[in-house]
Amino acid sequence: MNFVTVRDLRTTPRQVWDKLDTEREVVITNNGKPFALMIPIDESNFDDVLESVRQACAMRSMTRMHLAAAKTGLDKMNLEEINAEIEIARDSNCD
């Protein structure tokens, strides 16, 4: 995987596009930290790629929620306890 800075993208965009063409993935960094991922797409695969990225983000969120629940013991709740928590949340949002 190839890393380029935001500055490189701004000052030498052609080189970044060339890297994307050969490497197929380019990570853009900002202050030394990953900031964005560039991948090649075209009109024929735009919708599929966008849907795949959104699904991957949703899966990452679900994994983080599962890990947080396991860490706090919330993964041991039964259905009755879950429904009680939902009711509490609904009641507090109506205020």
DSSP file (Angstrom, degrees, kcal/mol; ACC not computed):
  #  RESIDUE AA STRUCTURE BP1 BP2  ACC     N-H-->O    O-->H-N    N-H-->O    O-->H-N    TCO  KAPPA ALPHA  PHI   PSI    X-CA   Y-CA   Z-CA
    1    1 A M              0   0    0      0, 0.0     2,-0.4     0, 0.0    25,-0.1   0.000 360.0 360.0 360.0 142.1    0.0    0.0    0.0
    2    2 A N  E     -a   26   0A   0     23,-1.0    25,-3.2    17,-0.1     2,-0.4  -0.842 360.0-155.8-106.4 135.0    1.3    3.4   -0.9
    3    3 A F  E     +a   27   0A   0     -2,-0.4     2,-0.3    23,-0.2    25,-0.2  -0.909  15.0 173.1-110.5 133.9    1.1    6.4    1.4
    4    4 A V  E     -a   28   0A   0     23,-2.8    25,-2.9    -2,-0.4     2,-0.1  -0.972  27.8-118.2-134.7 153.2    1.1   10.1    0.3
    5    5 A T  E  >  -a   29   0A   0     -2,-0.3     4,-2.2    23,-0.2    25,-0.2  -0.447  24.8-114.1 -87.0 161.6    0.6   13.3    2.2
    6    6 A V  H  > S+     0   0    0     23,-1.8     4,-1.9     1,-0.2     5,-0.1   0.886 121.2  55.3 -57.7 -37.9   -2.2   15.8    1.7
    7    7 A R  H  > S+     0   0    0     22,-0.2     4,-3.0     2,-0.2     5,-0.3   0.915 104.9  51.2 -63.1 -43.5    0.6   18.1    0.6
    8    8 A D  H  > S+     0   0    0      1,-0.2     4,-2.9     2,-0.2     8,-0.2   0.909 108.8  52.0 -58.8 -41.8    1.8   15.6   -2.1
    9    9 A L  H  < S+     0   0    0     -4,-2.2    -1,-0.2     1,-0.2    -2,-0.2   0.886 114.7  42.5 -61.9 -38.6   -1.8   15.4   -3.4
   10   10 A R  H  < S+     0   0    0     -4,-1.9    -2,-0.2    -5,-0.2    -1,-0.2   0.885 124.2  33.4 -75.3 -40.0   -2.0   19.1   -3.6
   11   11 A T  H  < S+     0   0    0     -4,-3.0    -3,-0.2     1,-0.2    -2,-0.2   0.797 132.6  23.2 -92.5 -29.7    1.5   19.8   -5.1
   12   12 A T    >X  +     0   0    0     -4,-2.9     4,-1.4    -5,-0.3     3,-0.6  -0.428  66.6 155.1-133.3  60.8    2.1   16.7   -7.3
   13   13 A P  H 3> S+     0   0    0      0, 0.0     4,-2.7     0, 0.0     5,-0.2   0.841  71.0  61.0 -60.4 -34.7   -1.4   15.3   -8.1
   14   14 A R  H 3> S+     0   0    0      1,-0.2     4,-2.4     2,-0.2     5,-0.1   0.899 103.8  49.9 -60.6 -40.3   -0.2   13.6  -11.3
   15   15 A Q  H <> S+     0   0    0     -3,-0.6     4,-2.2     2,-0.2    -1,-0.2   0.880 110.2  50.7 -65.5 -37.1    2.3   11.4   -9.4
   16   16 A V  H  X S+     0   0    0     -4,-1.4     4,-2.5    -8,-0.2    -2,-0.2   0.925 110.2  49.0 -65.6 -44.2   -0.5   10.5   -7.0
   17   17 A W  H  X S+     0   0    0     -4,-2.7     4,-2.2     1,-0.2    -2,-0.2   0.899 110.5  51.7 -62.0 -39.7   -2.8    9.5   -9.8
   18   18 A D  H  X S+     0   0    0     -4,-2.4     4,-1.8    -5,-0.2     5,-0.2   0.913 109.8  48.9 -62.8 -42.1    0.0    7.4  -11.3
   19   19 A K  H  X>S+     0   0    0     -4,-2.2     4,-3.7     1,-0.2     5,-0.5   0.908 110.5  51.2 -62.6 -41.4    0.5    5.7   -8.0
   20   20 A L  H  X5S+     0   0    0     -4,-2.5     4,-1.7     1,-0.2    -1,-0.2   0.894 108.3  52.7 -62.4 -39.4   -3.2    5.0   -7.8
   21   21 A D  H  <5S+     0   0    0     -4,-2.2    -1,-0.2    -5,-0.2    -2,-0.2   0.873 121.3  30.2 -64.9 -37.6   -3.1    3.5  -11.3
   22   22 A T  H  <5S+     0   0    0     -4,-1.8    -2,-0.2    -5,-0.1    -3,-0.2   0.861 127.8  37.9 -90.8 -39.0   -0.3    1.1  -10.5
   23   23 A E  H  <5S-     0   0    0     -4,-3.7    -3,-0.2    -5,-0.2    -2,-0.2   0.746  86.8-146.3 -86.0 -24.7   -0.8    0.4   -6.8
   24   24 A R  S  <<S+     0   0    0     -4,-1.7     2,-0.3    -5,-0.5    -4,-0.1   0.284  78.5  57.3  73.3  -8.9   -4.7    0.4   -6.9
   25   25 A E        -     0   0    0     -6,-0.3   -23,-1.0    14,-0.2     2,-0.4  -0.970  59.6-178.7-148.1 135.2   -4.8    1.8   -3.4
   26   26 A V  E     -aB   2  38A   0     12,-2.1    12,-3.3    -2,-0.3     2,-0.6  -0.990  15.6-149.4-135.3 127.7   -3.3    5.1   -2.0
   27   27 A V  E     -aB   3  37A   0    -25,-3.2   -23,-2.8    -2,-0.4     2,-0.5  -0.849  12.0-148.2 -95.7 126.0   -3.6    6.2    1.6
   28   28 A I  E     -aB   4  36A   0      8,-3.1     7,-3.2    -2,-0.6     8,-1.7  -0.815  16.3-158.4 -92.4 129.0   -3.7    9.9    2.1
   29   29 A T  E     -aB   5  34A   0    -25,-2.9   -23,-1.8    -2,-0.5     2,-0.4  -0.810  11.5-164.1-109.6 151.3   -2.1   11.0    5.3
   30   30 A N  E >  S- B   0  33A   0      3,-2.8     3,-1.4    -2,-0.3   -25,-0.0  -0.982  81.5 -10.3-133.7 120.8   -2.5   14.2    7.3
   31   31 A N  T 3  S-     0   0    0     -2,-0.4    -1,-0.1     1,-0.3   -26,-0.0   0.868 131.3 -55.2  55.6  38.1    0.0   15.1    9.9
   32   32 A G  T 3  S+     0   0    0      1,-0.2    -1,-0.3     0, 0.0   -27,-0.0   0.472 117.8 107.0  80.2   2.0    1.5   11.6    9.6
   33   33 A K  E <  S-B   30   0A   0     -3,-1.4    -3,-2.8     1,-0.0    -1,-0.2  -0.895  80.8 -97.5-116.0 144.1   -1.8    9.9   10.2
   34   34 A P  E     +B   29   0A   0      0, 0.0    -5,-0.2     0, 0.0     3,-0.1  -0.329  47.3 163.8 -57.2 135.1   -4.1    8.0    7.8
   35   35 A F  E     +     0   0A   0     -7,-3.2     2,-0.3     1,-0.4    -6,-0.2   0.666  56.8   2.2-124.0 -39.2   -6.8   10.4    6.6
   36   36 A A  E     -B   28   0A   0     -8,-1.7    -8,-3.1     2,-0.0     2,-0.5  -0.987  55.6-135.2-153.1 157.4   -8.4    8.9    3.5
   37   37 A L  E     -B   27   0A   0     -2,-0.3     2,-0.5   -10,-0.2   -10,-0.2  -0.976  16.4-157.9-118.3 127.2   -8.2    6.0    1.2
   38   38 A M  E     +B   26   0A   0    -12,-3.3   -12,-2.1    -2,-0.5    -2,-0.0  -0.905  16.6 170.3-105.0 130.7   -8.2    6.4   -2.6
   39   39 A I        -     0   0    0     -2,-0.5     2,-0.2   -14,-0.2   -14,-0.2  -0.980  37.6-104.1-133.5 148.4   -9.3    3.5   -4.8
   40   40 A P        +     0   0    0      0, 0.0     2,-0.3     0, 0.0    -2,-0.0  -0.518  45.4 165.0 -75.2 137.4   -9.9    3.5   -8.5
   41   41 A I        -     0   0    0     -2,-0.2     2,-0.3     8,-0.0     5,-0.0  -0.937  14.3-166.1-139.6 164.0  -13.6    3.4   -9.6
   42   42 A D    >>  -     0   0    0     -2,-0.3     4,-1.2     1,-0.0     3,-1.0  -0.863  44.0 -86.1-141.2 179.2  -15.4    4.1  -12.8
   43   43 A E  T 34 S+     0   0    0     -2,-0.3     4,-0.4     1,-0.3     3,-0.2   0.834 122.2  57.0 -58.2 -33.8  -19.0    4.7  -13.9
   44   44 A S  T 34 S+     0   0    0      1,-0.2    -1,-0.3     2,-0.1     4,-0.2   0.767 120.2  26.1 -73.5 -24.2  -19.6    1.0  -14.3
   45   45 A N  T <> S+     0   0    0     -3,-1.0     4,-2.8     2,-0.1     5,-0.3   0.352  88.7 104.7-119.9   7.0  -18.7    0.1  -10.7
   46   46 A F  H  X S+     0   0    0     -4,-1.2     4,-2.7    -3,-0.2     5,-0.2   0.931  84.7  44.2 -55.4 -53.0  -19.4    3.3   -8.8
   47   47 A D  H  > S+     0   0    0     -4,-0.4     4,-2.4     1,-0.2    -1,-0.2   0.902 115.5  48.4 -62.4 -42.0  -22.6    2.1   -7.2
   48   48 A D  H  > S+     0   0    0      2,-0.2     4,-2.3     1,-0.2    -1,-0.2   0.916 113.3  46.9 -64.5 -43.3  -21.2   -1.3   -6.2
   49   49 A V  H  X S+     0   0    0     -4,-2.8     4,-2.5     2,-0.2     5,-0.2   0.927 112.5  49.6 -65.8 -44.7  -18.0    0.2   -4.8
   50   50 A L  H  X S+     0   0    0     -4,-2.7     4,-2.3    -5,-0.3    -2,-0.2   0.916 112.0  48.2 -60.9 -43.6  -20.0    2.8   -2.8
   51   51 A E  H  X S+     0   0    0     -4,-2.4     4,-2.4    -5,-0.2    -1,-0.2   0.902 111.2  51.2 -63.2 -41.1  -22.3    0.2   -1.4
   52   52 A S  H  X S+     0   0    0     -4,-2.3     4,-2.4     2,-0.2    -2,-0.2   0.905 110.2  48.6 -63.4 -42.1  -19.4   -2.0   -0.5
   53   53 A V  H  X S+     0   0    0     -4,-2.5     4,-2.3     2,-0.2    -1,-0.2   0.922 111.9  49.2 -64.3 -43.8  -17.6    0.8    1.4
   54   54 A R  H  X S+     0   0    0     -4,-2.3     4,-2.2     1,-0.2    -2,-0.2   0.899 111.3  49.6 -63.1 -40.2  -20.8    1.6    3.3
   55   55 A Q  H  X S+     0   0    0     -4,-2.4     4,-2.5     2,-0.2    -1,-0.2   0.904 109.8  51.2 -64.8 -40.8  -21.3   -2.0    4.2
   56   56 A A  H  X S+     0   0    0     -4,-2.4     4,-2.2     2,-0.2    -2,-0.2   0.907 110.3  49.2 -63.3 -41.3  -17.7   -2.3    5.5
   57   57 A C  H  X S+     0   0    0     -4,-2.3     4,-2.0     2,-0.2    -1,-0.2   0.906 111.3  49.6 -63.9 -41.7  -18.2    0.9    7.6
   58   58 A A  H  X S+     0   0    0     -4,-2.2     4,-2.4     2,-0.2    -2,-0.2   0.902 110.3  50.5 -64.4 -41.1  -21.4   -0.5    9.0
   59   59 A M  H  X S+     0   0    0     -4,-2.5     4,-2.5     1,-0.2    -2,-0.2   0.895 108.6  51.8 -64.8 -40.0  -19.7   -3.8    9.8
   60   60 A R  H  X S+     0   0    0     -4,-2.2     4,-2.3     2,-0.2    -1,-0.2   0.903 110.1  49.7 -62.5 -40.1  -16.9   -2.0   11.6
   61   61 A S  H  X S+     0   0    0     -4,-2.0     4,-2.4     2,-0.2    -2,-0.2   0.920 110.6  49.4 -63.8 -44.0  -19.4   -0.1   13.7
   62   62 A M  H  X S+     0   0    0     -4,-2.4     4,-2.6     1,-0.2    -2,-0.2   0.905 110.3  50.8 -62.7 -41.4  -21.2   -3.3   14.6
   63   63 A T  H  X S+     0   0    0     -4,-2.5     4,-2.5     2,-0.2    -1,-0.2   0.918 110.0  49.6 -62.3 -43.6  -17.9   -5.0   15.6
   64   64 A R  H  X S+     0   0    0     -4,-2.3     4,-2.4     1,-0.2    -1,-0.2   0.903 111.5  49.4 -62.1 -40.9  -17.0   -2.0   17.8
   65   65 A M  H  X S+     0   0    0     -4,-2.4     4,-2.5     2,-0.2    -2,-0.2   0.907 110.9  49.6 -65.1 -41.6  -20.5   -2.1   19.5
   66   66 A H  H  X S+     0   0    0     -4,-2.6     4,-2.4     2,-0.2    -2,-0.2   0.916 112.0  48.0 -62.9 -43.0  -20.1   -5.9   20.1
   67   67 A L  H  X S+     0   0    0     -4,-2.5     4,-2.2     2,-0.2    -2,-0.2   0.907 112.4  48.7 -64.6 -41.4  -16.7   -5.4   21.6
   68   68 A A  H  X S+     0   0    0     -4,-2.4     4,-1.7     2,-0.2     6,-0.3   0.900 111.6  49.9 -64.8 -40.3  -17.9   -2.6   23.8
   69   69 A A  H  X>S+     0   0    0     -4,-2.5     5,-1.4     1,-0.2     6,-1.2   0.911 111.7  48.0 -64.5 -42.0  -20.9   -4.7   24.9
   70   70 A A  H  <5S+     0   0    0     -4,-2.4     3,-0.4     1,-0.2    -1,-0.2   0.882 109.6  53.5 -65.8 -37.5  -18.7   -7.6   25.8
   71   71 A K  H  <5S+     0   0    0     -4,-2.2    -1,-0.2     1,-0.2    -2,-0.2   0.853 116.4  37.6 -65.9 -35.3  -16.3   -5.4   27.7
   72   72 A T  H  <5S-     0   0    0     -4,-1.7    -1,-0.2    -5,-0.1    -2,-0.2   0.454 112.8-113.2 -97.7  -2.0  -19.1   -4.0   29.9
   73   73 A G  T ><5S+     0   0    0     -4,-0.9     3,-1.7    -3,-0.4    -3,-0.2   0.466  81.1 124.5  85.9   1.1  -21.0   -7.2   30.2
   74   74 A L  G > < +     0   0    0     -5,-1.4     3,-1.4    -6,-0.3    -4,-0.2   0.691  59.6  73.3 -69.0 -16.5  -24.0   -5.9   28.2
   75   75 A D  G 3  S+     0   0    0     -6,-1.2    -1,-0.3     1,-0.3    -5,-0.1   0.590  89.1  62.4 -71.8  -8.0  -23.7   -8.9   25.9
   76   76 A K  G <  S+     0   0    0     -3,-1.7    -1,-0.3    -7,-0.2    -2,-0.2   0.423  76.5 120.2 -94.7  -0.4  -25.1  -11.0   28.7
   77   77 A M    <   -     0   0    0     -3,-1.4     2,-0.1    -4,-0.1    -3,-0.0  -0.354  57.3-136.0 -67.2 143.2  -28.5   -9.2   28.8
   78   78 A N     >  -     0   0    0      1,-0.1     4,-2.3    -2,-0.0     5,-0.2  -0.442  30.7 -96.6 -90.8 173.8  -31.6  -11.3   28.1
   79   79 A L  H  > S+     0   0    0      1,-0.2     4,-2.6     2,-0.2     5,-0.2   0.862 123.2  54.4 -60.7 -38.4  -34.4  -10.1   25.9
   80   80 A E  H  > S+     0   0    0      1,-0.2     4,-2.0     2,-0.2    -1,-0.2   0.919 109.9  46.8 -62.4 -44.2  -36.5   -8.8   28.8
   81   81 A E  H  > S+     0   0    0      2,-0.2     4,-2.1     1,-0.2    -2,-0.2   0.888 111.9  51.2 -65.7 -39.4  -33.6   -6.6   30.0
   82   82 A I  H  X S+     0   0    0     -4,-2.3     4,-2.2     1,-0.2    -2,-0.2   0.937 109.9  48.8 -63.3 -46.6  -33.0   -5.3   26.5
   83   83 A N  H  X S+     0   0    0     -4,-2.6     4,-2.2     1,-0.2    -1,-0.2   0.869 109.1  53.5 -63.0 -36.1  -36.6   -4.4   26.1
   84   84 A A  H  X S+     0   0    0     -4,-2.0     4,-2.2     2,-0.2    -1,-0.2   0.912 109.1  49.0 -63.5 -42.3  -36.6   -2.6   29.4
   85   85 A E  H  X S+     0   0    0     -4,-2.1     4,-2.4     1,-0.2    -2,-0.2   0.886 109.4  52.6 -63.8 -39.0  -33.6   -0.6   28.4
   86   86 A I  H  X S+     0   0    0     -4,-2.2     4,-2.6     2,-0.2    -2,-0.2   0.921 108.9  49.7 -62.8 -43.7  -35.4    0.3   25.1
   87   87 A E  H  X S+     0   0    0     -4,-2.2     4,-2.6     2,-0.2    -2,-0.2   0.910 109.9  51.0 -62.2 -42.6  -38.4    1.5   27.0
   88   88 A I  H  X S+     0   0    0     -4,-2.2     4,-2.2     1,-0.2    -1,-0.2   0.925 111.8  47.5 -60.3 -44.9  -36.3    3.7   29.3
   89   89 A A  H  X S+     0   0    0     -4,-2.4     4,-1.6     2,-0.2    -2,-0.2   0.909 112.0  49.6 -64.3 -42.5  -34.5    5.2   26.3
   90   90 A R  H  X S+     0   0    0     -4,-2.6     4,-0.7     1,-0.2    -2,-0.2   0.916 111.3  49.2 -63.0 -43.0  -37.8    5.9   24.5
   91   91 A D  H >< S+     0   0    0     -4,-2.6     3,-0.7     1,-0.2     4,-0.3   0.892 110.8  49.6 -64.2 -39.6  -39.3    7.5   27.6
   92   92 A S  H >< S+     0   0    0     -4,-2.2     3,-0.7     1,-0.2    -1,-0.2   0.773 106.6  55.9 -72.8 -24.8  -36.3    9.8   28.1
   93   93 A N  H 3< S+     0   0    0     -4,-1.6    -1,-0.2     1,-0.2    -2,-0.2   0.638  98.5  63.0 -80.0 -13.5  -36.3   10.9   24.4
   94   94 A C  T <<        0   0    0     -4,-0.7    -1,-0.2    -3,-0.7    -2,-0.2   0.534 360.0 360.0 -87.6  -6.5  -39.9   12.1   24.7
   95   95 A D    <         0   0    0     -3,-0.7    -1,-0.2    -4,-0.3    -2,-0.1   0.491 360.0 360.0 -72.2 360.0  -39.2   14.7   27.3
